[in-house]
Amino acid sequence: MDYIKVKGLQKDEVIGLVKEWIKLYPHSFNPEVNFWFYELAEDQVIIGLHDDLSTLAVSLLVIYLTSAVKEVQDAEPVVAYLTVDDNEILLKQNYGRRAKIVAKATDDDNTGVIILLENNYCVDYYFRGKAHKIKNSELVFMEPALSEAIENVEKDEVFVGDVIPKKKIEQSLEPDASPWSKLMWYAICTVVGLGIGFLLVYLYF
């Protein structure tokens, strides 16, 4: 299971933050993408993540949540654990490995995350350019057992379609809504128009 662990906030607060985050990316997710929320003891909340969320998306959510819990006295108030299944940040050779993601910095000019893989390979990523390996990080990957902790805990579920109207998402996913699609049709029309023009000139002269 891919998930994020948040310390220092109650479940309702975390749900509100995730909804706010979804609204920042209204055209990025399928309406069926969902999140699960489990509240554990001592203001700890687990966010279950949908498989469609990429490493980049989870990293952005970690940054967003960390910014909201700055006052929590904990070295890692927000931690994500996921199985790598994309290459938006990491190379394909890391497919299938578990990864731990924490915020490295959350200010506007220096926003980044640290990604630690289960083989203790560690990188930092600043959302501009490529991830860079951290040499001699001395960080050791350890993932807590989760299944027993949430086994008998009541969960809340939120769908992207509950936060953003499904019709709005579908319109944004239509081919006509894509700027690249529009550019392609403009190019086709231009070529056809030029072809007709050359043909008329040829026939006339």
VEXDREN-2710 file (C-alpha; in Angstrom, 1 decimal):
% VEXDREN-2710
k/r/px/py/pz
1/MET/0.0/0.0/0.0
2/ASP/1.2/3.5/-0.9
3/TYR/0.5/6.0/1.9
4/ILE/1.5/9.2/3.7
5/LYS/1.8/9.4/7.5
6/VAL/1.0/12.9/9.0
7/LYS/1.8/13.8/12.6
8/GLY/0.3/16.7/14.5
9/LEU/-3.0/17.1/12.8
10/GLN/-6.5/15.5/13.2
11/LYS/-8.2/13.6/10.4
12/ASP/-10.6/16.4/9.5
13/GLU/-7.7/18.8/9.1
14/VAL/-5.8/16.4/6.8
15/ILE/-8.9/15.8/4.7
16/GLY/-9.3/19.5/4.3
17/LEU/-5.7/20.0/3.2
18/VAL/-5.8/17.2/0.7
19/LYS/-9.0/18.7/-0.8
20/GLU/-7.3/22.0/-1.1
21/TRP/-4.3/20.4/-2.8
22/ILE/-6.6/18.6/-5.3
23/LYS/-8.1/22.0/-6.3
24/LEU/-4.6/23.2/-7.1
25/TYR/-4.4/20.6/-9.9
26/PRO/-7.9/20.5/-11.3
27/HIS/-6.9/19.0/-14.6
28/SER/-4.3/16.5/-13.4
29/PHE/-6.4/13.6/-12.0
30/ASN/-9.1/11.2/-13.1
31/PRO/-12.3/11.8/-11.0
32/GLU/-12.1/8.2/-9.8
33/VAL/-8.8/8.7/-8.1
34/ASN/-9.4/8.4/-4.3
35/PHE/-7.7/8.8/-1.0
36/TRP/-8.4/6.9/2.3
37/PHE/-7.9/8.5/5.7
38/TYR/-7.2/6.6/8.9
39/GLU/-6.8/8.4/12.3
40/LEU/-4.4/6.7/14.7
41/ALA/-3.5/7.7/18.3
42/GLU/-1.7/11.0/19.2
43/ASP/-2.8/13.0/16.2
44/GLN/-1.4/10.7/13.6
45/VAL/-3.2/10.3/10.3
46/ILE/-2.6/7.8/7.5
47/ILE/-3.5/8.8/3.9
48/GLY/-3.9/5.8/1.6
49/LEU/-2.9/6.7/-1.9
50/HIS/-4.4/5.6/-5.2
51/ASP/-2.1/3.7/-7.6
52/ASP/-2.5/6.4/-10.3
53/LEU/-0.6/8.9/-8.2
54/SER/3.0/9.3/-9.5
55/THR/6.1/9.8/-7.5
56/LEU/6.1/13.5/-8.5
57/ALA/2.4/13.9/-7.4
58/VAL/3.1/12.3/-4.0
59/SER/6.2/14.5/-3.6
60/LEU/4.1/17.6/-4.2
61/LEU/1.5/16.5/-1.7
62/VAL/4.2/15.8/0.9
63/ILE/5.5/19.3/0.4
64/TYR/2.0/20.8/0.7
65/LEU/1.2/18.9/3.9
66/THR/4.6/19.6/5.5
67/SER/4.0/23.4/4.9
68/ALA/0.9/23.1/7.0
69/VAL/2.5/21.3/10.0
70/LYS/5.6/23.5/10.4
71/GLU/4.9/24.0/14.1
72/VAL/5.0/20.3/14.8
73/GLN/8.2/19.4/16.8
74/ASP/9.1/16.3/14.8
75/ALA/12.0/15.7/12.4
76/GLU/9.7/14.1/9.9
77/PRO/6.1/15.3/10.5
78/VAL/5.1/14.1/7.0
79/VAL/6.5/10.9/5.4
80/ALA/5.3/9.0/2.3
81/TYR/6.0/5.4/1.5
82/LEU/5.3/4.1/-2.0
83/THR/6.3/1.6/-4.7
84/VAL/8.0/3.3/-7.6
85/ASP/6.1/2.7/-10.9
86/ASP/7.0/5.7/-13.0
87/ASN/10.1/7.7/-14.1
88/GLU/9.0/11.3/-13.6
89/ILE/11.8/11.6/-10.9
90/LEU/13.6/8.3/-10.7
91/LEU/15.1/6.2/-13.5
92/LYS/13.3/3.0/-14.7
93/GLN/15.8/0.8/-13.0
94/ASN/14.1/1.7/-9.7
95/TYR/10.7/0.3/-10.8
96/GLY/9.1/-1.9/-8.1
97/ARG/11.3/-0.6/-5.2
98/ARG/9.8/0.9/-2.1
99/ALA/10.7/4.5/-1.5
100/LYS/10.4/6.9/1.4
101/ILE/9.8/10.6/0.6
102/VAL/10.2/13.5/3.1
103/ALA/10.3/17.3/2.5
104/LYS/13.8/18.8/2.4
105/ALA/12.7/22.4/2.0
106/THR/9.2/24.1/1.7
107/ASP/9.9/27.7/1.0
108/ASP/9.0/29.1/-2.4
109/ASP/12.5/29.5/-3.7
110/ASN/13.9/26.3/-2.4
111/THR/11.2/23.6/-2.5
112/GLY/12.5/20.0/-2.6
113/VAL/12.2/16.4/-1.3
114/ILE/14.6/13.6/-0.3
115/ILE/13.7/10.2/-1.7
116/LEU/15.3/7.2/0.0
117/LEU/14.9/3.8/-1.7
118/GLU/14.8/0.5/0.0
119/ASN/18.3/-0.3/-1.2
120/ASN/19.4/3.0/0.7
121/TYR/20.0/4.8/-2.6
122/CYS/19.2/8.4/-1.8
123/VAL/18.5/11.5/-4.0
124/ASP/17.3/15.0/-3.6
125/TYR/14.9/16.6/-6.0
126/TYR/14.0/20.3/-6.3
127/PHE/11.3/20.2/-9.0
128/ARG/13.6/21.8/-11.5
129/GLY/15.8/19.5/-13.5
130/LYS/16.8/16.0/-12.5
131/ALA/17.2/14.3/-9.1
132/HIS/20.7/14.2/-7.8
133/LYS/22.3/11.4/-5.7
134/ILE/23.2/12.3/-2.1
135/LYS/26.6/10.8/-1.5
136/ASN/27.3/9.3/2.0
137/SER/23.8/10.1/3.2
138/GLU/24.0/7.5/6.0
139/LEU/20.2/7.2/5.8
140/VAL/18.8/3.7/6.2
141/PHE/15.4/2.8/4.8
142/MET/13.0/1.5/7.4
143/GLU/9.3/1.2/6.9
144/PRO/6.9/0.7/9.8
145/ALA/4.4/-2.1/9.8
146/LEU/1.1/-0.5/8.8
147/SER/-1.5/-3.3/8.2
148/GLU/-2.1/-4.0/11.9
149/ALA/-2.2/-0.3/12.8
150/ILE/-5.1/0.4/10.5
151/GLU/-6.8/-3.0/10.6
152/ASN/-9.7/-2.0/12.9
153/VAL/-9.6/1.7/12.3
154/GLU/-12.6/3.4/10.6
155/LYS/-11.7/5.1/7.4
156/ASP/-13.0/8.1/5.4
157/GLU/-12.8/8.1/1.6
158/VAL/-12.5/11.1/-0.7
159/PHE/-12.7/11.0/-4.5
160/VAL/-11.2/13.7/-6.8
161/GLY/-14.7/13.8/-8.4
162/ASP/-16.1/14.7/-4.9
163/VAL/-13.9/17.8/-4.8
164/ILE/-13.9/18.9/-8.5
165/PRO/-17.0/18.5/-10.6
166/LYS/-16.7/15.4/-12.8
167/LYS/-17.9/17.4/-15.9
168/LYS/-15.1/19.9/-15.5
169/ILE/-12.5/17.2/-15.3
170/GLU/-13.9/15.4/-18.4
171/GLN/-13.9/18.7/-20.4
172/SER/-10.3/19.3/-19.5
173/LEU/-9.4/15.7/-20.7
174/GLU/-11.2/16.1/-24.0
175/PRO/-8.8/16.3/-27.1
176/ASP/-10.2/19.7/-28.1
177/ALA/-9.2/21.1/-24.7
178/SER/-5.6/20.2/-25.3
179/PRO/-3.4/23.1/-26.6
180/TRP/-1.2/20.5/-28.4
181/SER/-4.3/19.2/-30.2
182/LYS/-5.3/22.7/-31.2
183/LEU/-1.9/23.4/-32.6
184/MET/-2.0/20.2/-34.6
185/TRP/-5.3/21.1/-36.2
186/TYR/-4.0/24.6/-36.9
187/ALA/-1.0/23.1/-38.7
188/ILE/-3.2/20.7/-40.7
189/CYS/-5.4/23.6/-41.8
190/THR/-2.4/25.7/-42.8
191/VAL/-1.0/22.9/-44.9
192/VAL/-4.3/22.2/-46.6
193/GLY/-4.8/25.9/-47.2
194/LEU/-1.4/26.3/-48.8
195/GLY/-2.0/23.2/-50.9
196/ILE/-5.2/24.6/-52.3
197/GLY/-3.5/27.9/-53.0
198/PHE/-0.7/26.3/-54.9
199/LEU/-3.2/24.2/-56.9
200/LEU/-5.3/27.2/-57.9
201/VAL/-2.1/29.1/-59.0
202/TYR/-1.0/26.1/-61.0
203/LEU/-4.4/25.7/-62.7
204/TYR/-4.7/29.4/-63.4
205/PHE/-1.3/29.9/-65.0
END
